[in-house]
Amino acid sequence: MKNITISSKYQVVIPKEIRDQLGLKPGQELRAVVHGDRLELIPVRPVNEMRGFLKGINTDVPREGDRL
């Protein structure tokens, strides 16, 4: 977890290690989501980049009778 500071222009800098870990690039869009008193920044990814990201997911979940 890293602390960041809001500038006088209400800008923040995302630390390099976090940018590298998430593969963020200059000009990339982030979606801001507020949950109570918490702010989350979620990278907006192109649909074609999402292809196959659920590969191998376990789909064996209990289903209700009307959902078979």
C-alpha positions in Angstrom: 0.0 0.0 0.0 1.3 3.4 -0.9 0.3 6.9 0.2 -0.1 9.6 -2.4 -0.7 13.3 -2.1 -3.3 15.4 -3.9 -1.7 18.5 -5.5 -3.1 22.0 -5.4 -4.6 21.3 -8.8 -6.3 18.1 -7.4 -3.9 15.8 -9.4 -2.3 12.6 -8.1 0.7 10.7 -9.3 0.4 6.9 -9.4 3.7 5.4 -8.1 5.9 3.8 -10.7 5.8 0.3 -9.1 2.0 0.4 -9.3 2.0 1.6 -12.9 4.4 -1.1 -13.8 2.4 -3.8 -12.0 -0.8 -2.8 -13.7 0.8 -2.1 -17.1 -0.6 1.5 -17.1 0.5 3.8 -20.0 0.4 7.6 -20.4 -3.0 8.7 -21.7 -4.7 5.5 -20.6 -8.2 6.0 -19.1 -9.1 5.0 -15.6 -12.7 4.7 -14.3 -13.2 6.3 -10.9 -15.6 4.5 -8.6 -16.7 5.7 -5.1 -17.6 3.1 -2.5 -18.7 5.0 0.7 -15.5 6.9 1.7 -13.2 5.0 -0.6 -12.1 5.8 -4.2 -11.1 3.1 -6.6 -9.4 3.7 -9.9 -10.0 0.9 -12.4 -8.1 0.8 -15.7 -10.4 0.8 -18.8 -9.2 -2.0 -21.0 -10.2 -2.6 -24.7 -12.6 -5.5 -25.2 -10.0 -7.4 -27.4 -7.5 -7.2 -24.6 -10.0 -9.1 -22.3 -10.2 -12.1 -24.6 -9.4 -15.3 -22.7 -9.0 -13.7 -19.2 -11.5 -16.2 -17.8 -9.9 -19.2 -19.3 -9.8 -22.1 -16.8 -12.4 -20.6 -14.5 -14.4 -23.1 -12.4 -18.0 -23.2 -13.7 -19.1 -25.9 -11.3 -21.5 -23.8 -9.2 -24.7 -24.9 -7.5 -27.7 -23.7 -9.6 -31.3 -23.1 -8.6 -33.8 -25.5 -10.2 -35.2 -23.0 -12.6 -31.6 -22.1 -13.9 -30.7 -25.5 -15.4 
